[in-house]
């Protein structure tokens, strides 16, 4: 018999574990709702900070160490995002920050990264992805010290080439206690939160940093990591704060 490990690499194994957890949460969450006649996904708990999340579209974020050159509401796909042009204080570093906050209790992340790539093709002529990898960030909750204030974030980091610009791109779904690049991971976090009569609000984050045409994306990693952690910390200390 051929061992299962021959067919499953670490990525596939992690996906299988996530799916098994999803089935477990679905079973645990659905049975009480079935017995009581109240289906949890039809009546999800409210989101206490929904007003603050919605305001991101019109106001963006005030990031420590960065100046907002311009901020507008930008239609990307079927949704309105916040688009901010940022300049780092004391340097020539610039970045484009795209934020899509949750807009309602039933609103969930779906195809945000596809929407961004489609918008990029329309804006710059093409959107060719290369040098993609998973990236680990460690943000700090404002007001917390030590290890208890450290929050992990799993993002996607890659290079995008267009007809006009080359960007280093960092993308993830920000949550109150971390972040993930996959919407499935948010769904699991939200289902777990609903078991405790709570929710896992989210904000889709896409950061575009101009870089050398067709260069090595890793040269921008220190800057991307820094601004990514600043965005996550700012969200936790502002719109996500209860």
HELIX and SHEET records of a PDB file:
HELIX    1   1 UNK A    4  UNK A    6  5                                   3    
HELIX    2   2 UNK A   10  UNK A   36  1                                  27    
HELIX    3   3 UNK A   50  UNK A   54  1                                   5    
HELIX    4   4 UNK A   56  UNK A   59  1                                   4    
HELIX    5   5 UNK A  112  UNK A  124  1                                  13    
HELIX    6   6 UNK A  147  UNK A  149  5                                   3    
HELIX    7   7 UNK A  183  UNK A  195  1                                  13    
HELIX    8   8 UNK A  217  UNK A  220  5                                   4    
HELIX    9   9 UNK A  221  UNK A  237  1                                  17    
SHEET    1   A 7 UNK A  66  UNK A  76  0                                        
SHEET    2   A 7 UNK A  79  UNK A  88 -1                                        
SHEET    3   A 7 UNK A  94  UNK A 101 -1                                        
SHEET    4   A 7 UNK A 203  UNK A 210 -1                                        
SHEET    5   A 7 UNK A 166  UNK A 175 -1                                        
SHEET    6   A 7 UNK A 150  UNK A 161 -1                                        
SHEET    7   A 7 UNK A 128  UNK A 140 -1                                        
SHEET    1   B 6 UNK A  66  UNK A  76  0                                        
SHEET    2   B 6 UNK A  79  UNK A  88 -1                                        
SHEET    3   B 6 UNK A  94  UNK A 101 -1                                        
SHEET    4   B 6 UNK A 203  UNK A 210 -1                                        
SHEET    5   B 6 UNK A 166  UNK A 175 -1                                        
SHEET    6   B 6 UNK A 178  UNK A 180 -1                                        
END                                                                             
